[in-house]
Amino acid sequence: MKVKKVLLAAAVSSFGFVLTANADDPFIELGPGVKVVFTQVVIDGNTVTQAVATVTEVAGNVTTVKRQIEVTVPTGNPASPFEKRVTQETTVATLVGGVYTVETTTDLFTTPLDVNQDPTGPVVETPGTPIVENNVDPGDLDLPPVTTFTPVDESLDDPIVFSPM
């Protein structure tokens, strides 16, 4: 089990997934309980690696879900051949009178990059317009799935035996 955690940490650091568009104010705090999910996706005809992290906080009758998606795509521009796209989505579901009011806001941050993945220009923020849904029944509440680690009882792991035979 410890090997998987080390490999994930190496993958996160080598991919450069920072979980923030602004280093001073992280959108999602990357820690031992947050799992970053890497998948291959096709964007603009290019197969790229996408990193996604989602966390949920519940305070009383308010559930807040934060999801961040990060991907680097080729642009075809010789001056900035790559672009990092960071999407930060916040969904706030408030339970009032047996139904939810759900507000979702999605912001996009783009950064031009050189061949070494170093920024060649400033981060450009494109704020999203909040989408509000009223009177959502609890059964119809469709929040993004959480990507967190579930603690595993180490005594349940199968032993690994190395043998020349």
Rosetta blueprint (number, residue, H / E / L):
1 M L
2 K H
3 V H
4 K H
5 K H
6 V H
7 L H
8 L H
9 A H
10 A H
11 A H
12 V H
13 S H
14 S H
15 F H
16 G L
17 F L
18 V L
19 L L
20 T L
21 A L
22 N L
23 A L
24 D L
25 D L
26 P L
27 F L
28 I L
29 E L
30 L L
31 G L
32 P L
33 G L
34 V E
35 K L
36 V L
37 V E
38 F E
39 T E
40 Q E
41 V E
42 V E
43 I E
44 D L
45 G L
46 N E
47 T E
48 V E
49 T E
50 Q E
51 A E
52 V E
53 A E
54 T E
55 V E
56 T E
57 E E
58 V E
59 A E
60 G L
61 N L
62 V E
63 T E
64 T E
65 V E
66 K E
67 R E
68 Q E
69 I E
70 E E
71 V E
72 T E
73 V E
74 P E
75 T L
76 G L
77 N L
78 P L
79 A L
80 S L
81 P L
82 F E
83 E E
84 K E
85 R E
86 V E
87 T E
88 Q E
89 E E
90 T E
91 T E
92 V E
93 A E
94 T E
95 L E
96 V E
97 G L
98 G L
99 V E
100 Y E
101 T E
102 V E
103 E E
104 T E
105 T E
106 T E
107 D E
108 L E
109 F E
110 T E
111 T E
112 P E
113 L E
114 D L
115 V L
116 N L
117 Q L
118 D L
119 P E
120 T L
121 G L
122 P L
123 V L
124 V E
125 E E
126 T E
127 P L
128 G L
129 T L
130 P L
131 I E
132 V E
133 E E
134 N E
135 N E
136 V E
137 D L
138 P H
139 G H
140 D H
141 L L
142 D L
143 L L
144 P L
145 P L
146 V L
147 T L
148 T E
149 F L
150 T L
151 P L
152 V L
153 D L
154 E H
155 S H
156 L H
157 D L
158 D L
159 P L
160 I L
161 V L
162 F L
163 S L
164 P L
165 M L
